[in-house]
């Protein structure tokens, strides 16, 4: 058995709910071969489908389903920031998404700790014509099976 030098605390954890999920449009380019752990998970928020073909999440009280991805290389955040049109030095209103930490839960509602997530302001969602996904699940290409907390 090969021993890993990666400590869990050294991992960069990102909750993904859209095109970065396994099987979706951006997973292969940004995540494949870089992810060291994948867990089905959910967070508290509101999920919206945007007419451009990708989702947005805002803060809220609903459950949003996706995956907790863990990466060993912290530079992944730079790549994801570019994809999500987020620059930390800009005012939040100038970014398409803003990156912040959020508590993530496994399907049985046990906390998995905290992870990064990309959120959009509700005003921006409304301007872009987003519509609520009441079941908390988004799939753009139909390759990811509908999430079930009972799997």
N, C-alpha and C positions, 0 to 999 in steps of 0.2 A: 504494500500500500504506500502511495506517495503522500507525504505529509505536506500540507499547505502552510505557507507562511502568513496567510491572510487571517487577521483577527477580525471578528465580527464588527468590532468598533471601527475598524479601518474601512469598512464598506460604505459606499455611497448608495443610499436607498431612495428610490423614486417610485411613487405610486403613479401608475399610468392607467388611463381610462379610455383612450382613443386610438389614434393611429400608431402608437408605440406598443400596443398590446401584441403579444405573440399572434402571428397570423394576419396582422393588419399591415397597411401600406408602408409604414416607416420602420417597422420592427427590424427587418433584415438589414437595412442601411445603417441604422443607429445602434441597434442592440445585439443582434446576432453575433456570437463569438466574443462578446464583451460581458454578457450577463453571467454571474456566478451562482445566482439563485433566483428562482421565480416562485411566487406564492400567489394563489388566488386570494383576493382581499376586498375589503370595502372601506369606505370612509364616509363621513357625514358631509353632505353638500347637496347641490342641485345640478343635474346634468342636462345639457341642452344640445340638440343637433343644430348645426349651422348649415345654411344653404350651400356653402362652399365645399361641403363634403367631409367636414371634421367636426368634432364636438368641442364644447366648452363646459367648464365646471365653475360654479360659484360656491360661496359659502352657503350653507343651509342645513336643514334638519332631515333631509331625505338620505337614503343610502345610495351611494354611487359605487358600482361594482367595477373591478378591474384587477390589476396585478401589482404586487409589490416586487419590483425588480431590484436586485442588488448587484452593484458593480465594484470591482476592485480598483479601478483607475478613476480618481476624482476628476480627471479632465473630461469625463463624460458630461459633466454639467455644462461645460463650455459649449460642447456640440449641441446639447439639448436646448441651451439658451438661444443659440442661433436659430434652430428649428422653430422654437416657440416665440421668436421675435421679442426676447426679453434681454434687456441690458440693465444690470443692477444700478448703474450710475444715472440712468434716466429717471424722471419722475414716473411714478406708477401709471399715471394716465397716458403716458407716451408709449408704454409697452402694450403689445397685443395681449400677452399673458404676463402674470407676475408669479415668481417662484417663491413659495413659502413652505414652512413645515406644517404637517398635519398628522394627527394620530391615525394609525392604520389598524384595522381589525381583521382577524381571520374569520372565515365563514361562521364559526361557532361563537363569534362576538368577543373572543379573547384579544386583548391588545397585542399587536405586534411591535409596538413602539412608534417612533416618529419617522417620517420620511418626507422628502421633497415632493411637491405637487405643483403643477402649473394651473393657476386659477385666472379666470377672466372676470372683470368687473361686470356686474349685472347690467349697467348702463351700456357697456360695449356689446354684450350679448343681445340686448334689445335693438341697438343700432344695426347690428348685423342680421337681424331677423331670426334669431335662435328660437327654437321651440322645445319646450320641456319634454324630457324623456322620463315619464313618471315611474318606470320600472328600474331606472338607474343603470341601464345597460345601453351601450352604443356599439354598433358594428358597421363599418363603412363598406366593407367588401364581402361581408357575409361569410368570411372564413373562420371567424371565431364563434364557436357555439354559444348560444345564449347561456349566460351565467346562471347557475342555480346554487344558492347557498347550501343546498342539501347534497351536493355531489361529494 
